[in-house]
Amino acid sequence: TNGKKKWNQQVPAAVSDDDDLARSFENPVTKASVTKCLVKARRAQHHYFRYEYAIKYYIRALSILNQAGYPDSHPMVYSTLQSLNDTHHALSSLKNSANIVKM
């Protein structure tokens, strides 16, 4: 395909030995419970705009990942942290806007 990337393909990132090790011991029960928390968090954030609940579910997912021994470089941990950061930013922006309106 002459070197062009399709719109829905992602370029694979370089995988280190730690990531290979992390993927080799993934527990399906842990992954399912984390995925359930992430789905609830995304629904709370994007559909209902309940940022406090979304933050609670992202933190719960991170604690499950930490208890299972996932390294910080694992893609699931990274994406959860990024989503938590985005949600916290949205919540603080909303609170700041509400304070401005109160003035």
DSSP file (Angstrom, degrees, kcal/mol; ACC not computed):
  #  RESIDUE AA STRUCTURE BP1 BP2  ACC     N-H-->O    O-->H-N    N-H-->O    O-->H-N    TCO  KAPPA ALPHA  PHI   PSI    X-CA   Y-CA   Z-CA
    1    1 A T    >         0   0    0      0, 0.0     3,-1.9     0, 0.0     0, 0.0   0.000 360.0 360.0 360.0  49.1    0.0    0.0    0.0
    2    2 A N  T 3   -     0   0    0      1,-0.3     3,-0.1     3,-0.0     0, 0.0   0.579 360.0 -69.3  31.2  34.2    2.7    2.5   -1.1
    3    3 A G  T 3  S+     0   0    0      1,-0.2     2,-0.3     0, 0.0    -1,-0.3   0.448  96.5 131.4  79.6  -0.6    3.6    3.6    2.4
    4    4 A K    <   -     0   0    0     -3,-1.9     2,-0.4     1,-0.0    -1,-0.2  -0.667  52.5-131.9 -90.3 144.4    0.4    5.5    3.1
    5    5 A K        -     0   0    0     -2,-0.3     6,-0.0    -3,-0.1     2,-0.0  -0.771  18.6-123.6 -94.6 133.4   -1.5    4.9    6.3
    6    6 A K    >   -     0   0    0     -2,-0.4     3,-1.1     1,-0.1    -1,-0.0  -0.352  28.7-110.3 -68.8 159.4   -5.2    4.3    6.3
    7    7 A W  T 3  S+     0   0    0      1,-0.3    -1,-0.1    -2,-0.0    -2,-0.0   0.772 115.5  43.3 -65.9 -27.1   -7.3    6.6    8.4
    8    8 A N  T 3  S+     0   0    0      2,-0.1     2,-0.3     0, 0.0    -1,-0.3   0.377  92.5  98.3-103.1   6.1   -8.2    4.0   10.9
    9    9 A Q    <   -     0   0    0     -3,-1.1     2,-0.4     2,-0.0    -4,-0.0  -0.728  59.5-149.5 -93.0 142.1   -4.8    2.3   11.3
   10   10 A Q        -     0   0    0     -2,-0.3    -4,-0.1     3,-0.0    -2,-0.1  -0.879  19.2-119.2-108.6 143.4   -2.6    3.2   14.2
   11   11 A V        -     0   0    0     -2,-0.4     2,-0.1     1,-0.1    -6,-0.0  -0.687  36.2-118.5 -77.9 124.2    1.2    3.1   14.0
   12   12 A P        -     0   0    0      0, 0.0     2,-0.1     0, 0.0     3,-0.1  -0.415  26.7-130.6 -67.8 136.6    2.4    0.6   16.6
   13   13 A A        -     0   0    0      1,-0.1     2,-0.2    -2,-0.1    -3,-0.0  -0.394  34.2 -84.8 -80.1 161.7    4.6    2.1   19.2
   14   14 A A        -     0   0    0     -2,-0.1     2,-0.5     1,-0.1    -1,-0.1  -0.483  45.4-143.4 -66.7 134.2    8.0    0.7   20.2
   15   15 A V        -     0   0    0     -2,-0.2     2,-0.1    -3,-0.1    -1,-0.1  -0.888  11.1-154.2-107.6 126.3    7.5   -2.0   22.7
   16   16 A S     >  -     0   0    0     -2,-0.5     4,-1.8     1,-0.1     5,-0.1  -0.365  33.1-102.7 -89.5 174.1   10.0   -2.5   25.5
   17   17 A D  H  > S+     0   0    0      1,-0.2     4,-2.3     2,-0.2     5,-0.2   0.845 121.8  57.7 -64.6 -33.9   10.7   -5.6   27.4
   18   18 A D  H  > S+     0   0    0      1,-0.2     4,-2.4     2,-0.2    -1,-0.2   0.892 105.9  49.3 -63.5 -39.4    8.7   -4.3   30.4
   19   19 A D  H  > S+     0   0    0      2,-0.2     4,-2.4     1,-0.2    -1,-0.2   0.887 109.6  51.2 -68.2 -38.2    5.7   -4.0   28.2
   20   20 A D  H  X S+     0   0    0     -4,-1.8     4,-1.4     1,-0.2    -2,-0.2   0.915 112.3  47.1 -62.7 -41.5    6.1   -7.5   26.9
   21   21 A L  H  X S+     0   0    0     -4,-2.3     4,-1.0     1,-0.2    -2,-0.2   0.895 110.8  51.9 -65.9 -40.2    6.3   -8.7   30.4
   22   22 A A  H  < S+     0   0    0     -4,-2.4     3,-0.4     1,-0.2    -2,-0.2   0.893 110.8  47.4 -64.8 -39.9    3.3   -6.7   31.5
   23   23 A R  H >< S+     0   0    0     -4,-2.4     3,-0.7     1,-0.2    -1,-0.2   0.786 105.2  61.4 -71.6 -25.9    1.2   -8.1   28.6
   24   24 A S  H 3< S+     0   0    0     -4,-1.4    -1,-0.2     1,-0.2    -2,-0.2   0.782 109.3  39.0 -74.4 -25.2    2.3  -11.6   29.4
   25   25 A F  T 3< S+     0   0    0     -4,-1.0    -1,-0.2    -3,-0.4    -2,-0.2   0.231  78.8 141.8-109.2  15.7    0.8  -11.7   33.0
   26   26 A E    <   -     0   0    0     -3,-0.7    -3,-0.1    -4,-0.2     3,-0.0  -0.356  45.3-140.3 -60.7 129.3   -2.4   -9.8   32.3
   27   27 A N     >  -     0   0    0      1,-0.1     4,-2.6    -2,-0.1     5,-0.2  -0.807   0.9-146.7 -91.6 125.4   -5.2  -11.2   34.3
   28   28 A P  H  > S+     0   0    0      0, 0.0     4,-2.1     0, 0.0     5,-0.1   0.833  99.8  53.2 -63.5 -30.7   -8.5  -11.4   32.4
   29   29 A V  H  > S+     0   0    0      2,-0.2     4,-2.2     1,-0.2     5,-0.2   0.922 111.2  45.9 -69.3 -42.6  -10.6  -10.8   35.5
   30   30 A T  H  > S+     0   0    0      1,-0.2     4,-2.4     2,-0.2     5,-0.2   0.926 113.0  50.0 -62.9 -45.3   -8.5   -7.7   36.3
   31   31 A K  H  X S+     0   0    0     -4,-2.6     4,-2.4     1,-0.2    -1,-0.2   0.887 110.7  49.9 -62.2 -39.0   -8.8   -6.4   32.8
   32   32 A A  H  X S+     0   0    0     -4,-2.1     4,-2.2    -5,-0.2    -1,-0.2   0.908 111.7  47.1 -66.9 -41.9  -12.6   -7.0   32.8
   33   33 A S  H  X S+     0   0    0     -4,-2.2     4,-1.9     2,-0.2    -2,-0.2   0.880 113.7  48.2 -69.5 -35.6  -13.1   -5.1   36.1
   34   34 A V  H  X S+     0   0    0     -4,-2.4     4,-2.5     2,-0.2    -2,-0.2   0.916 111.1  50.7 -67.4 -42.5  -10.9   -2.2   34.9
   35   35 A T  H  X S+     0   0    0     -4,-2.4     4,-2.4    -5,-0.2    -2,-0.2   0.892 108.5  52.5 -62.5 -39.0  -12.8   -2.1   31.6
   36   36 A K  H  X S+     0   0    0     -4,-2.2     4,-2.1     2,-0.2    -1,-0.2   0.915 110.7  47.3 -62.6 -43.0  -16.1   -2.0   33.4
   37   37 A C  H  X S+     0   0    0     -4,-1.9     4,-2.4     1,-0.2    -2,-0.2   0.902 111.8  50.6 -64.0 -40.6  -14.8    1.0   35.5
   38   38 A L  H  X S+     0   0    0     -4,-2.5     4,-2.6     2,-0.2    -2,-0.2   0.880 109.0  50.9 -67.1 -37.7  -13.6    2.8   32.4
   39   39 A V  H  X S+     0   0    0     -4,-2.4     4,-2.2     2,-0.2    -1,-0.2   0.928 112.3  46.7 -64.5 -44.1  -16.9    2.3   30.6
   40   40 A K  H  X S+     0   0    0     -4,-2.1     4,-2.4     1,-0.2    -2,-0.2   0.897 113.2  49.9 -63.5 -39.9  -18.8    3.7   33.6
   41   41 A A  H  X S+     0   0    0     -4,-2.4     4,-2.3     2,-0.2    -2,-0.2   0.925 111.1  47.5 -65.7 -44.5  -16.3    6.6   33.9
   42   42 A R  H  X S+     0   0    0     -4,-2.6     4,-3.0     2,-0.2     5,-0.5   0.884 112.5  49.9 -65.7 -37.4  -16.6    7.5   30.2
   43   43 A R  H  X>S+     0   0    0     -4,-2.2     4,-1.8    -5,-0.2     5,-1.6   0.923 112.1  47.8 -65.3 -43.4  -20.4    7.4   30.3
   44   44 A A  H  <5S+     0   0    0     -4,-2.4     6,-3.1     3,-0.2    -2,-0.2   0.878 118.7  41.3 -64.0 -36.9  -20.4    9.6   33.4
   45   45 A Q  H  <5S+     0   0    0     -4,-2.3     4,-0.2     4,-0.2    -2,-0.2   0.947 126.2  26.9 -76.9 -50.0  -18.0   12.1   31.8
   46   46 A H  H  <5S+     0   0    0     -4,-3.0    -3,-0.2    -5,-0.2    -2,-0.2   0.776 129.8  31.7 -92.5 -27.2  -19.3   12.3   28.2
   47   47 A H  T  <5S+     0   0    0     -4,-1.8    -3,-0.2    -5,-0.5    -4,-0.1   0.847 133.7  21.3 -97.8 -40.3  -23.0   11.5   28.4
   48   48 A Y  S   <S-     0   0    0     -5,-1.6    -3,-0.2     2,-0.1    -4,-0.1   0.533  88.4-134.5-108.5  -8.5  -24.1   12.7   31.8
   49   49 A F        +     0   0    0     -6,-0.3     2,-1.0    -4,-0.2    -4,-0.2   0.854  52.9 146.7  55.4  39.6  -21.3   15.3   32.5
   50   50 A R     >  +     0   0    0     -6,-3.1     4,-1.9     1,-0.2     3,-0.2  -0.772  18.6 173.7-104.1  84.5  -20.9   14.0   36.1
   51   51 A Y  H  > S+     0   0    0     -2,-1.0     4,-2.5     1,-0.2     5,-0.2   0.807  70.1  59.4 -68.7 -32.2  -17.2   14.6   36.4
   52   52 A E  H  > S+     0   0    0      1,-0.2     4,-2.0     2,-0.2    -1,-0.2   0.924 108.9  45.0 -63.3 -42.8  -17.0   13.7   40.1
   53   53 A Y  H  > S+     0   0    0     -3,-0.2     4,-2.3     2,-0.2    -2,-0.2   0.887 111.5  53.2 -67.0 -38.4  -18.3   10.2   39.4
   54   54 A A  H  X S+     0   0    0     -4,-1.9     4,-2.4     1,-0.2    -2,-0.2   0.919 109.2  48.6 -62.2 -42.7  -16.0    9.9   36.4
   55   55 A I  H  X S+     0   0    0     -4,-2.5     4,-2.5     1,-0.2     5,-0.2   0.903 109.3  53.6 -63.2 -40.7  -13.0   10.8   38.5
   56   56 A K  H  X S+     0   0    0     -4,-2.0     4,-2.1     1,-0.2    -2,-0.2   0.914 111.4  45.1 -60.1 -43.6  -14.1    8.3   41.2
   57   57 A Y  H  X S+     0   0    0     -4,-2.3     4,-2.4     2,-0.2    -2,-0.2   0.873 111.7  51.7 -71.4 -36.5  -14.3    5.5   38.6
   58   58 A Y  H  X S+     0   0    0     -4,-2.4     4,-2.3     2,-0.2    -2,-0.2   0.912 111.6  47.5 -64.6 -40.5  -10.9    6.4   37.0
   59   59 A I  H  X S+     0   0    0     -4,-2.5     4,-2.3     2,-0.2    -2,-0.2   0.893 110.8  51.7 -67.0 -38.6   -9.3    6.4   40.4
   60   60 A R  H  X S+     0   0    0     -4,-2.1     4,-2.0    -5,-0.2    -2,-0.2   0.914 109.8  49.6 -62.7 -41.8  -10.9    3.0   41.1
   61   61 A A  H  X S+     0   0    0     -4,-2.4     4,-2.3     1,-0.2    -2,-0.2   0.907 110.9  50.0 -63.6 -41.1   -9.6    1.6   37.8
   62   62 A L  H  X S+     0   0    0     -4,-2.3     4,-2.5     1,-0.2    -1,-0.2   0.894 109.2  51.2 -64.4 -38.7   -6.1    2.9   38.6
   63   63 A S  H  X S+     0   0    0     -4,-2.3     4,-2.4     2,-0.2    -1,-0.2   0.886 109.6  50.2 -67.4 -36.4   -6.2    1.3   42.1
   64   64 A I  H  X S+     0   0    0     -4,-2.0     4,-1.8     2,-0.2    -2,-0.2   0.922 112.0  48.1 -64.1 -43.4   -7.2   -2.0   40.5
   65   65 A L  H  <>S+     0   0    0     -4,-2.3     5,-2.3     1,-0.2     4,-0.5   0.898 112.4  48.6 -64.4 -40.1   -4.3   -1.8   38.1
   66   66 A N  H ><5S+     0   0    0     -4,-2.5     3,-0.9     1,-0.2    -2,-0.2   0.901 110.4  50.5 -67.1 -40.4   -1.8   -0.9   40.8
   67   67 A Q  H 3<5S+     0   0    0     -4,-2.4    -1,-0.2     1,-0.2    -2,-0.2   0.837 108.1  53.6 -65.6 -31.6   -3.0   -3.7   43.0
   68   68 A A  T 3<5S-     0   0    0     -4,-1.8    -1,-0.2    -5,-0.2    -2,-0.2   0.573 118.4-113.8 -79.7  -8.5   -2.6   -6.1   40.1
   69   69 A G  T < 5 +     0   0    0     -3,-0.9    -3,-0.2    -4,-0.5    -2,-0.1   0.738  53.4 165.6  86.4  23.5    1.0   -4.9   39.6
   70   70 A Y      < -     0   0    0     -5,-2.3    -1,-0.2     1,-0.1     2,-0.1  -0.535  36.6-120.7 -70.9 136.7    0.7   -3.2   36.2
   71   71 A P    >   -     0   0    0      0, 0.0     3,-1.7     0, 0.0     6,-0.2  -0.367  19.4-113.5 -74.7 160.0    3.7   -1.0   35.5
   72   72 A D  T 3  S+     0   0    0      1,-0.3    -2,-0.1     5,-0.1    -6,-0.0   0.720 115.2  61.0 -65.3 -20.6    3.3    2.7   34.9
   73   73 A S  T 3  S+     0   0    0      4,-0.1    -1,-0.3     5,-0.0   -54,-0.1   0.471  76.4 116.2 -86.7  -0.9    4.4    2.3   31.3
   74   74 A H  S <> S-     0   0    0     -3,-1.7     4,-2.5     1,-0.1     3,-0.3  -0.452  72.0-128.1 -68.3 139.0    1.5   -0.1   30.5
   75   75 A P  H  > S+     0   0    0      0, 0.0     4,-2.5     0, 0.0     5,-0.2   0.836 107.3  53.2 -59.5 -34.7   -0.9    1.3   27.8
   76   76 A M  H  > S+     0   0    0      2,-0.2     4,-1.9     1,-0.2     5,-0.1   0.897 110.9  46.1 -69.0 -38.7   -4.0    0.8   30.0
   77   77 A V  H  > S+     0   0    0     -3,-0.3     4,-2.4    -6,-0.2    -1,-0.2   0.917 113.7  50.1 -66.9 -42.8   -2.5    2.6   32.9
   78   78 A Y  H  X S+     0   0    0     -4,-2.5     4,-2.3     1,-0.2    -2,-0.2   0.928 111.9  45.9 -62.9 -45.9   -1.3    5.5   30.6
   79   79 A S  H  X S+     0   0    0     -4,-2.5     4,-2.3     1,-0.2    -1,-0.2   0.862 112.2  51.8 -68.3 -33.6   -4.7    5.9   29.0
   80   80 A T  H  X S+     0   0    0     -4,-1.9     4,-2.4    -5,-0.2    -1,-0.2   0.917 110.7  47.9 -66.9 -42.3   -6.5    5.8   32.3
   81   81 A L  H  X S+     0   0    0     -4,-2.4     4,-2.4     2,-0.2    -2,-0.2   0.902 111.6  50.7 -63.3 -40.5   -4.2    8.5   33.7
   82   82 A Q  H  X S+     0   0    0     -4,-2.3     4,-2.3     2,-0.2    -2,-0.2   0.911 111.5  47.4 -64.0 -42.4   -4.7   10.6   30.6
   83   83 A S  H  X S+     0   0    0     -4,-2.3     4,-2.4     2,-0.2    -2,-0.2   0.884 111.1  51.7 -66.4 -38.3   -8.5   10.3   30.9
   84   84 A L  H  X S+     0   0    0     -4,-2.4     4,-2.5     2,-0.2    -2,-0.2   0.910 110.2  49.2 -62.7 -42.1   -8.3   11.1   34.6
   85   85 A N  H  X S+     0   0    0     -4,-2.4     4,-2.2     2,-0.2    -2,-0.2   0.916 111.5  48.8 -63.5 -43.8   -6.3   14.2   33.8
   86   86 A D  H  X S+     0   0    0     -4,-2.3     4,-2.2     2,-0.2    -2,-0.2   0.902 112.7  47.9 -63.4 -41.5   -8.8   15.3   31.1
   87   87 A T  H  X S+     0   0    0     -4,-2.4     4,-2.5     2,-0.2    -2,-0.2   0.905 110.7  50.5 -67.5 -41.4  -11.8   14.8   33.4
   88   88 A H  H  X S+     0   0    0     -4,-2.5     4,-2.5     1,-0.2    -1,-0.2   0.898 110.4  50.6 -62.9 -39.7  -10.1   16.7   36.2
   89   89 A H  H  X S+     0   0    0     -4,-2.2     4,-2.2     2,-0.2    -2,-0.2   0.918 111.0  48.3 -63.5 -43.4   -9.4   19.6   33.8
   90   90 A A  H  X S+     0   0    0     -4,-2.2     4,-2.2     2,-0.2    -2,-0.2   0.901 112.2  49.5 -64.3 -40.3  -13.0   19.6   32.7
   91   91 A L  H  X S+     0   0    0     -4,-2.5     4,-2.4     2,-0.2    -2,-0.2   0.923 111.9  46.8 -65.1 -44.6  -14.2   19.6   36.3
   92   92 A S  H  X S+     0   0    0     -4,-2.5     4,-2.3     1,-0.2    -1,-0.2   0.877 112.2  51.0 -67.5 -35.4  -12.0   22.5   37.4
   93   93 A S  H  X S+     0   0    0     -4,-2.2     4,-2.3    -5,-0.2    -1,-0.2   0.906 110.5  49.5 -64.9 -41.2  -13.0   24.5   34.3
   94   94 A L  H  X S+     0   0    0     -4,-2.2     4,-2.2     2,-0.2    -2,-0.2   0.919 112.0  47.5 -63.9 -43.7  -16.6   23.9   35.1
   95   95 A K  H  X S+     0   0    0     -4,-2.4     4,-2.1     2,-0.2    -2,-0.2   0.894 111.7  50.4 -65.7 -39.3  -16.2   25.0   38.7
   96   96 A N  H  X S+     0   0    0     -4,-2.3     4,-1.9     2,-0.2    -1,-0.2   0.896 110.6  49.6 -65.1 -39.2  -14.2   28.1   37.7
   97   97 A S  H  X S+     0   0    0     -4,-2.3     4,-2.1     1,-0.2    -2,-0.2   0.894 109.8  51.3 -65.4 -39.3  -16.9   29.1   35.2
   98   98 A A  H  X S+     0   0    0     -4,-2.2     4,-1.9     1,-0.2    -2,-0.2   0.885 108.9  51.1 -65.6 -37.6  -19.6   28.6   37.9
   99   99 A N  H  X S+     0   0    0     -4,-2.1     4,-1.2     2,-0.2    -1,-0.2   0.875 109.0  51.2 -66.5 -36.6  -17.6   30.9   40.2
  100  100 A I  H  < S+     0   0    0     -4,-1.9     3,-0.3     1,-0.2    -2,-0.2   0.907 109.6  49.7 -65.4 -41.6  -17.3   33.5   37.6
  101  101 A V  H  < S+     0   0    0     -4,-2.1    -2,-0.2     1,-0.2    -1,-0.2   0.869 106.0  57.0 -65.4 -36.5  -21.1   33.4   37.0
  102  102 A K  H  <        0   0    0     -4,-1.9    -1,-0.2     1,-0.3    -2,-0.2   0.813 360.0 360.0 -64.3 -29.5  -21.7   33.7   40.7
  103  103 A M     <        0   0    0     -4,-1.2    -1,-0.3    -3,-0.3    -2,-0.2   0.510 360.0 360.0 -69.2 360.0  -19.8   37.0   40.8
